[in-house]
């Protein structure tokens, strides 16, 4: 096949409900801490925030349902995520609303995407535990699409070498590329 996959599938999407916790803070400038605490596989759309649980002043809300999209070209990142404590990365964005100042905006299963997003924006990225059904779904996708590729390390060409003498990239094992 032209796209290189067995079944032509380039990506897959699963809808996840995002649970956001509001917890009181003893801080002079901020009354509440808002953070994503979990995701709900197969959650339906929700209009507005819906209270799920309350323990004293700590409240958990179903804040919305977002797509978790995984891509065939990012299986190395998913594989790495699954090797430790699997997480779904929730991007929390300021809303400007006093009632709900932070809201979930995006989801990712790639720790590398989460890190990059956190470095270049004012959004917060929070890792929440990946539920078992999502782990199984991501693992199945990785098993079907992951292709090990050798890590190629850049090597400088010597000034006295001709352009064709050395490859610019070489496998880490030291073997010359063919």
C-alpha positions as CSV (number, residue, x, y, z in Angstrom):
1,X,0.0,0.0,0.0
2,X,1.1,3.5,-0.7
3,X,0.8,4.7,2.9
4,X,2.9,1.8,4.3
5,X,0.3,0.4,6.7
6,X,-1.4,-2.9,6.4
7,X,-4.9,-1.6,6.5
8,X,-4.6,2.0,5.3
9,X,-5.3,3.3,8.8
10,X,-3.3,6.4,9.5
11,X,-4.9,7.4,12.8
12,X,-7.6,6.4,15.3
13,X,-9.8,8.4,17.6
14,X,-11.4,7.6,20.9
15,X,-13.7,10.1,22.8
16,X,-12.8,10.6,26.4
17,X,-14.6,12.5,29.1
18,X,-12.3,14.7,31.1
19,X,-12.8,15.0,34.9
20,X,-11.6,18.2,36.5
21,X,-11.2,18.7,40.2
22,X,-11.7,22.0,42.0
23,X,-9.9,22.1,45.3
24,X,-9.7,25.0,47.8
25,X,-6.3,26.6,48.4
26,X,-5.0,28.5,51.4
27,X,-3.5,31.2,49.2
28,X,-4.1,35.0,49.3
29,X,-4.4,35.4,45.5
30,X,-6.1,32.2,44.4
31,X,-9.1,30.6,46.0
32,X,-9.2,27.3,44.0
33,X,-6.9,24.9,42.3
34,X,-8.3,23.4,39.1
35,X,-6.7,20.3,37.6
36,X,-7.5,17.4,35.4
37,X,-7.7,14.2,37.5
38,X,-9.0,11.5,35.2
39,X,-10.6,10.6,31.9
40,X,-13.7,8.5,31.1
41,X,-13.5,6.2,28.0
42,X,-16.7,6.3,25.9
43,X,-18.2,9.3,27.6
44,X,-20.9,11.1,25.7
45,X,-20.9,14.8,24.9
46,X,-21.8,17.1,27.8
47,X,-23.3,20.5,27.6
48,X,-21.6,22.6,30.3
49,X,-19.9,21.3,33.3
50,X,-21.6,18.5,35.2
51,X,-20.9,17.8,38.9
52,X,-19.9,14.2,39.4
53,X,-18.8,14.0,43.0
54,X,-18.5,16.3,46.0
55,X,-16.5,15.7,49.3
56,X,-16.7,18.9,51.4
57,X,-15.3,21.7,49.3
58,X,-13.6,19.4,46.8
59,X,-15.7,18.9,43.7
60,X,-15.1,16.8,40.6
61,X,-16.8,17.8,37.3
62,X,-17.2,16.2,33.9
63,X,-15.8,19.2,32.1
64,X,-16.2,18.0,28.6
65,X,-15.6,15.2,26.1
66,X,-12.6,15.5,23.8
67,X,-11.1,13.3,21.1
68,X,-7.9,11.4,21.8
69,X,-6.3,11.0,18.4
70,X,-3.4,8.7,17.9
71,X,-1.3,8.6,14.7
72,X,0.7,5.8,13.0
73,X,3.8,8.1,12.8
74,X,3.9,8.5,16.6
75,X,3.9,4.9,17.7
76,X,7.4,5.2,19.2
77,X,6.0,7.9,21.7
78,X,3.0,5.7,22.5
79,X,5.2,2.7,23.1
80,X,7.4,4.7,25.5
81,X,4.2,6.0,27.3
82,X,2.9,2.4,27.7
83,X,6.3,1.2,29.1
84,X,6.0,3.1,32.4
85,X,2.9,4.5,34.0
86,X,0.6,5.0,31.0
87,X,-0.9,8.5,31.0
88,X,-3.3,10.6,29.0
89,X,-2.0,14.2,28.8
90,X,-4.7,16.8,29.3
91,X,-4.0,20.3,28.0
92,X,-5.8,22.8,30.4
93,X,-6.4,26.3,29.0
94,X,-7.4,29.5,30.8
95,X,-11.0,30.5,29.9
96,X,-11.3,33.9,31.4
97,X,-14.5,32.7,33.1
98,X,-14.6,33.3,36.9
99,X,-16.8,30.2,37.5
100,X,-14.6,27.8,35.5
101,X,-11.2,29.5,34.9
102,X,-9.5,26.4,33.4
103,X,-10.9,24.0,31.0
104,X,-9.6,21.0,29.1
105,X,-8.7,21.9,25.5
106,X,-6.8,18.9,24.0
107,X,-5.7,15.3,24.8
108,X,-2.6,13.4,23.8
109,X,-1.1,10.0,24.4
110,X,2.4,11.2,23.4
111,X,4.7,12.3,26.3
112,X,6.8,14.1,23.7
113,X,3.8,16.1,22.4
114,X,2.9,17.0,26.0
115,X,6.4,18.2,26.8
116,X,6.6,20.3,23.6
117,X,3.2,21.8,24.2
118,X,4.1,22.7,27.8
119,X,7.3,24.4,26.7
120,X,5.7,26.7,24.1
121,X,2.4,27.8,25.6
122,X,0.8,29.2,28.7
123,X,-1.5,26.2,28.9
124,X,-1.0,23.6,31.6
125,X,-0.4,20.0,30.7
126,X,-1.4,17.4,33.2
127,X,-0.8,13.7,33.1
128,X,-3.7,11.6,34.3
129,X,-3.7,7.8,34.6
130,X,-4.6,6.0,31.4
131,X,-7.6,3.7,32.0
132,X,-7.3,0.0,31.0
133,X,-9.6,0.2,28.0
134,X,-7.5,3.1,26.6
135,X,-4.3,1.2,27.3
136,X,-5.6,-1.8,25.4
137,X,-6.7,0.4,22.5
138,X,-3.3,2.3,22.2
139,X,-1.4,-1.0,22.6
140,X,-3.4,-2.6,19.8
141,X,-2.7,0.4,17.5
142,X,1.0,0.3,18.3
143,X,1.2,-3.5,17.7
144,X,-0.4,-3.0,14.3
145,X,1.6,0.0,13.1
146,X,4.9,0.3,14.9
147,X,8.0,-0.2,12.8
148,X,11.4,-0.1,14.6
149,X,13.7,2.3,12.8
150,X,17.4,2.6,13.6
151,X,18.4,5.8,15.4
152,X,20.6,7.8,13.0
153,X,23.2,10.0,14.6
154,X,24.6,12.9,12.7
155,X,28.3,12.7,12.0
156,X,30.4,15.6,10.8
157,X,32.2,15.3,7.6
158,X,35.9,16.1,7.7
159,X,37.2,19.0,5.7
160,X,39.6,16.7,3.8
161,X,36.8,14.2,2.9
162,X,34.9,14.3,-0.3
163,X,31.1,14.7,-0.1
164,X,30.5,11.1,-1.0
165,X,33.0,9.6,1.5
166,X,30.9,9.7,4.6
167,X,27.2,9.7,5.1
168,X,25.8,12.6,7.1
169,X,23.8,10.3,9.2
170,X,24.9,6.9,10.5
171,X,23.2,4.2,12.6
172,X,24.3,4.4,16.3
173,X,25.7,0.9,16.0
174,X,28.4,2.3,13.7
175,X,27.3,0.5,10.6
176,X,27.3,2.6,7.4
177,X,23.8,3.1,5.8
178,X,23.3,1.5,2.5
